[in-house]
């Protein structure tokens, strides 16, 4: 089931107000709920999204980066074009440290490690990605086990992506040690794993970046909702 199929029945969570983690005259950090698009989707009925909700309160806020609709957690906005540009460059230059928490199917054996698998879009099946050693772009994820739940046969993971490819964390967990798809993943998980959660269990929990004006290192955290 592709994300584009799901968007045909886009049903965003109710707008109960922004969960603002930080705001000053230069940037804004917001905790995005699962099920909400980061930016408007294509077609009718997909205008309700994080940036539209943010701009109702902060009209000068501009998108710097995105999370998948199903992923929750920290999203940064620049206030005005100059701040958006400075923050976007920091993300592109990999100067922003990102950390996610995920719950994956099965018991991951190694306490920590690195997944290094190049990714490219699978055009006939987009938005799906695929591993491609010839044409794929570099994609690297460090991981650490937080908790193994033998009763449920799931593992809670901390994921530190070193690159920002589409669906990188989903794909890297799918290929880790024979396959540990993220629970609730409606694109890659088999039906029995999809059924183990009522949402994608992936959350952007921590960001570290330098303030675009003061250059002070700033750390932001959003509590994991699962």
Secondary structure as the mmCIF struct_conf table of DSSP 4:
data_model
#
loop_
_struct_conf.conf_type_id
_struct_conf.id
_struct_conf.beg_label_comp_id
_struct_conf.beg_label_asym_id
_struct_conf.beg_label_seq_id
_struct_conf.end_label_comp_id
_struct_conf.end_label_asym_id
_struct_conf.end_label_seq_id
HELX_RH_AL_P HELX_RH_AL_P1 UNK A 3 UNK A 7
TURN_TY1_P TURN_TY1_P1 UNK A 8 UNK A 9
HELX_LH_PP_P HELX_LH_PP_P1 UNK A 12 UNK A 14
STRN STRN1 UNK A 20 UNK A 23
BEND BEND1 UNK A 25 UNK A 26
STRN STRN2 UNK A 27 UNK A 32
HELX_LH_PP_P HELX_LH_PP_P2 UNK A 33 UNK A 33
TURN_TY1_P TURN_TY1_P2 UNK A 34 UNK A 35
BEND BEND2 UNK A 38 UNK A 39
HELX_LH_PP_P HELX_LH_PP_P3 UNK A 40 UNK A 41
BEND BEND3 UNK A 42 UNK A 43
TURN_TY1_P TURN_TY1_P3 UNK A 44 UNK A 45
BEND BEND4 UNK A 49 UNK A 49
HELX_RH_AL_P HELX_RH_AL_P2 UNK A 50 UNK A 57
TURN_TY1_P TURN_TY1_P4 UNK A 59 UNK A 60
STRN STRN3 UNK A 61 UNK A 63
TURN_TY1_P TURN_TY1_P5 UNK A 69 UNK A 70
STRN STRN4 UNK A 72 UNK A 79
BEND BEND5 UNK A 80 UNK A 80
HELX_RH_AL_P HELX_RH_AL_P3 UNK A 81 UNK A 92
TURN_TY1_P TURN_TY1_P6 UNK A 93 UNK A 94
BEND BEND6 UNK A 96 UNK A 96
STRN STRN5 UNK A 97 UNK A 105
BEND BEND7 UNK A 106 UNK A 106
BEND BEND8 UNK A 110 UNK A 111
STRN STRN6 UNK A 112 UNK A 116
STRN STRN7 UNK A 119 UNK A 121
HELX_RH_3T_P HELX_RH_3T_P1 UNK A 123 UNK A 125
TURN_TY1_P TURN_TY1_P7 UNK A 126 UNK A 127
STRN STRN8 UNK A 129 UNK A 131
TURN_TY1_P TURN_TY1_P8 UNK A 133 UNK A 135
HELX_LH_PP_P HELX_LH_PP_P4 UNK A 136 UNK A 136
STRN STRN9 UNK A 137 UNK A 137
HELX_LH_PP_P HELX_LH_PP_P5 UNK A 138 UNK A 138
STRN STRN10 UNK A 140 UNK A 149
TURN_TY1_P TURN_TY1_P9 UNK A 150 UNK A 153
STRN STRN11 UNK A 154 UNK A 161
BEND BEND9 UNK A 162 UNK A 163
TURN_TY1_P TURN_TY1_P10 UNK A 166 UNK A 167
HELX_RH_AL_P HELX_RH_AL_P4 UNK A 168 UNK A 175
HELX_RH_3T_P HELX_RH_3T_P2 UNK A 176 UNK A 178
HELX_LH_PP_P HELX_LH_PP_P6 UNK A 181 UNK A 181
STRN STRN12 UNK A 182 UNK A 182
TURN_TY1_P TURN_TY1_P11 UNK A 183 UNK A 184
TURN_TY1_P TURN_TY1_P12 UNK A 186 UNK A 188
BEND BEND10 UNK A 189 UNK A 189
HELX_RH_AL_P HELX_RH_AL_P5 UNK A 191 UNK A 194
TURN_TY1_P TURN_TY1_P13 UNK A 195 UNK A 196
BEND BEND11 UNK A 198 UNK A 199
STRN STRN13 UNK A 202 UNK A 210
TURN_TY1_P TURN_TY1_P14 UNK A 212 UNK A 214
STRN STRN14 UNK A 217 UNK A 221
#
